[in-house]
Amino acid sequence: MEQYDVIIVGSGLAGLTSAVELCDQGAKVLVLEKEKVIGGRTSSWDEDGMLVESGFHRHIGYYKALPYILKKVGVNVDSIVQWEENVDVRIKGKKDVATFGVSPIFGPIDLLKGILGNNDILSLKDKFSLMGFFINGFIDYLRNPDSLDRWNVRDYAKKHQVNEDALHYAVIPLSAGIFFLPPERYSAKVFFGLFFPAIPRFYRMRIGAYLGGMTELLAQPIANYIEGKKGTIQTNAKVQNLIVDEGNVQGVELEDGSRFHAKHVILATDLGGAKKILKENFLNHPSLKSLFQLPTMPAVTIQMEFLKPVLPYDRTTFGPLTSLASFAEQSRSTFTHVPGRLSIILTPPEKFLAMEKEEILKQVQKEARELGLDLETNLTKYRIVSRPEDFYSLEPNHDRLRPNQKTDIDGLILAGDYTKQPYYATMEGAVVSGLKAASLILNNVKK
Ligand SMILES: Cc1cc2nc3c(=O)[nH]c(=O)nc-3n(C[C@H](O)[C@H](O)[C@H](O)COP(=O)(O)OP(=O)(O)OC[C@H]3O[C@@H](n4cnc5c(N)ncnc54)[C@H](O)[C@@H]3O)c2cc1C
């Protein structure tokens, strides 16, 4: 039986990052992925004749670890994204779209116009109320981030006298629009924590739309690099269980019964996947108590193809107070092979998990009409992509339950966006967790 130095379960950004770092140091690495494509939540594939992805993603200009790993494998971020300096907010019943600049350096005029303009949506009073909310939020985050986790965004906004319009048209797009959760279910720690790294790196702030499917742009070049360094990646390889001897993890067993041994196993699955693999041997292990207590959260998207573009440009757009949390036309950036393409992230996700595909389509089309969008006339295809328990819950009081990469179990290390790192459930967070997991093994070897 072949013996590996490290087995990595999961080929998302966390697992692939760990593999790069370990292969670089000469470790014999095996990556096992249950799906037929690599990339996890950053993957794209053909779904019954339509190209889809796990959901539309934005590369945030302040990210550091993801560009580091991409550079290592020969990919320059600028060559794979189309940068956006603005976001749009579409408001029910209003004809005009509100545009807000996000980049002080690359789009300073748009930034100022966004703040000083949009007065029919946000009055001067609303804007002042938002200023207090953000300043206090960032100060609290700096002083004691954990105290913010006790607050949900709606209550924290109320505490700082944010007006209803400001809550609806600025705060909701930034909570429901980014992590599909309404403000009353969204931790204020996560809300401010996501924007916090943008303050010292304000000069890099922009939003990147990927210029192609994410497996092809992100995961595949990383995988090529790993294989070039003699690492092995196996798809359609679902890990069922860990091989445990006297409490030490010594390998993994796949669904088909095949077994692989290694000195270390990095469990780099999503949270739902980790719970399933760990429960047989470690359900009551003190080191994993919080992992089992941390709830999961779903994500649901609808992806649609049209005979012509629905929107005049490819730009991140929010639809507050509707189920269309955020959406983007993608026919000029990510999916250029079709004349029109829209990807929509739905909120609240739980509601859509329980619905039939057709029912979801009807509901989305109805609510899109209220935002001034016709998603019926030129529609040719649509697919629903659901990820029932891939996310950890970003609701208040859950952040403290996120486990460390290091466990007290010999041979077992965790990675994944749900493990402790400061970038929450993002690509950057996944990469940081993968770097941390790899360094635990590499530092151990050096000692
Ligand atoms: C709709 C949507 C929109 C998003 N938008 C953004 C965005 O704009 N910007 C951003 O930064 N982030 C965004 N994210 C979040 C980002 O995709 C994730 O944080 C990140 O990709 C997580 O990477 P990961 O490696 O931790 O986990 P994953 O990518 O989930 O990887 C885990 C892997 O483990 C595999 N696995 C699970 N169980 C097993 C098993 N038993 N055996 C073998 N393999 C297994 C899974 O198949 C998967 O490939 C978005 C996510 C979604 C779903």
The ligand as an ORCA input file, in Angstrom:
! r2SCAN-3c Opt
* xyz 0 1
  C     -22.562     31.343     -4.282
  C     -21.241     31.686     -3.667
  C     -20.699     32.959     -3.841
  C     -19.479     33.289     -3.252
  N     -18.941     34.523     -3.485
  C     -17.697     34.791     -3.035
  C     -17.056     36.006     -3.405
  O     -17.607     36.813     -4.162
  N     -15.795     36.242     -2.927
  C     -15.153     35.353     -2.101
  O     -14.008     35.614     -1.708
  N     -15.749     34.200     -1.729
  C     -16.989     33.899     -2.184
  N     -17.589     32.709     -1.845
  C     -16.964     31.877     -0.789
  C     -15.814     31.024     -1.308
  O     -16.196     30.315     -2.457
  C     -15.442     30.028     -0.219
  O     -15.187     30.704      0.986
  C     -14.184     29.225     -0.561
  O     -14.185     28.812     -1.896
  C     -14.130     28.010      0.366
  O     -13.029     27.201      0.027
  P     -12.714     25.912      0.910
  O     -11.534     25.261      0.302
  O     -12.667     26.294      2.338
  O     -14.003     24.979      0.771
  P     -14.651     24.324     -0.525
  O     -14.378     25.130     -1.726
  O     -16.070     24.039     -0.173
  O     -13.842     22.956     -0.686
  C     -14.124     21.799      0.034
  C     -13.955     20.611     -0.877
  O     -14.073     19.411     -0.125
  C     -14.738     18.458     -0.943
  N     -15.269     17.411     -0.063
  C     -16.241     17.510      0.863
  N     -16.447     16.302      1.460
  C     -15.567     15.432      0.889
  C     -15.314     14.052      1.075
  N     -16.013     13.316      1.953
  N     -14.345     13.470      0.343
  C     -13.619     14.188     -0.582
  N     -13.858     15.517     -0.809
  C     -14.809     16.140     -0.079
  C     -15.821     19.300     -1.611
  O     -16.382     18.628     -2.732
  C     -15.031     20.537     -1.970
  O     -14.422     20.415     -3.222
  C     -18.797     32.340     -2.440
  C     -19.321     31.045     -2.309
  C     -20.529     30.713     -2.911
  C     -21.069     29.309     -2.772
*
